Amino acid sequence: MPNSGNDSTYPPVQLSGATSFSTGARCSDSRGTIECGYVLSHIRHLHAMRIVGIDPGLNRTGYGVIDSSGTRSGAQVAVEGGVCKSRQADELGMRILAIYSDVCEVLDEFKPAVMALEQIHSHYKFPKTAILMGHVRGAICLAAAERGVPVIDYAPTRVKNVLTGSGRATKEQVQLSVASQLGLPEPPNPDDVADAFALAICHALVANMPMIAVAR
């Protein structure tokens, strides 16, 4: 559990045991459902910057929380990853409220120093998708702003390039890079979680490349 208050400075992370990833229910109520996985790292002590990556979606919004060692060559340690869900049968306002409320819960529990959020990417032939994604991103940005958490936007091609060296990398290549960066035996599941971790890792790496501007 995170420290109480709004302090973004964390004590050394003290985790032990073999690296593992398991999925289980975190909470379920009238708002929606958060499903999450828990990760144990072989790294026992790490003075870290905490980053949350968010892969926004109306049906499922993935999140991945990591602690970064603060150096490009240093370790990225997975803290928790999961999915915030809304009910398709609910009207739009209630679905956005479900995602917003669950993201608030994640931010309150883990108190990240920064949020890495995926930019909207939708083909011009599907404007409705872009509009719905805009609603969800707005709710997520509001949750972050209310808690003083800065939000950094990353285009999918930027994330691919930082993690794999190619902006045209396949989803599988990105997922393998995520697993490698976090020391996991296999990529996190489902894809929403892997994408969220990719965003968090991307920011951790970019933040430690002072000569390269962050793409927004």
Secondary structure as the mmCIF struct_conf table of DSSP 4:
data_model
#
loop_
_struct_conf.conf_type_id
_struct_conf.id
_struct_conf.beg_label_comp_id
_struct_conf.beg_label_asym_id
_struct_conf.beg_label_seq_id
_struct_conf.end_label_comp_id
_struct_conf.end_label_asym_id
_struct_conf.end_label_seq_id
HELX_LH_PP_P HELX_LH_PP_P1 PRO A 2 ASN A 3
BEND BEND1 SER A 4 ASN A 6
HELX_LH_PP_P HELX_LH_PP_P2 PRO A 11 VAL A 13
BEND BEND2 GLY A 17 ALA A 18
STRN STRN1 SER A 20 SER A 28
BEND BEND3 ASP A 29 ARG A 31
STRN STRN2 THR A 33 LEU A 40
BEND BEND4 HIS A 42 HIS A 42
STRN STRN3 MET A 49 ASP A 55
BEND BEND5 LEU A 58 ASN A 59
STRN STRN4 ARG A 60 SER A 68
BEND BEND6 GLY A 70 THR A 71
TURN_TY1_P TURN_TY1_P1 ARG A 72 SER A 73
BEND BEND7 GLY A 74 GLY A 74
STRN STRN5 GLN A 76 LYS A 85
TURN_TY1_P TURN_TY1_P2 GLN A 88 ALA A 89
BEND BEND8 ASP A 90 ASP A 90
HELX_RH_AL_P HELX_RH_AL_P1 LEU A 92 PHE A 110
BEND BEND9 ALA A 113 ALA A 113
STRN STRN6 VAL A 114 GLU A 118
HELX_LH_PP_P HELX_LH_PP_P3 GLN A 119 ILE A 120
TURN_TY1_P TURN_TY1_P3 TYR A 124 LYS A 125
HELX_RH_AL_P HELX_RH_AL_P2 PRO A 127 GLU A 146
TURN_TY1_P TURN_TY1_P4 ARG A 147 GLY A 148
STRN STRN7 VAL A 151 TYR A 154
HELX_RH_AL_P HELX_RH_AL_P3 PRO A 156 THR A 164
BEND BEND10 GLY A 165 GLY A 165
TURN_TY1_P TURN_TY1_P5 GLY A 167 ARG A 168
HELX_RH_AL_P HELX_RH_AL_P4 LYS A 171 LEU A 182
TURN_TY1_P TURN_TY1_P6 GLY A 183 GLY A 183
BEND BEND11 PRO A 185 GLU A 186
BEND BEND12 ASN A 189 PRO A 190
HELX_RH_AL_P HELX_RH_AL_P5 ASP A 191 VAL A 206
TURN_TY1_P TURN_TY1_P7 ALA A 207 ASN A 208
TURN_TY1_P TURN_TY1_P8 PRO A 210 MET A 211
BEND BEND13 ILE A 212 ILE A 212
HELX_LH_PP_P HELX_LH_PP_P4 ALA A 213 ALA A 215
#
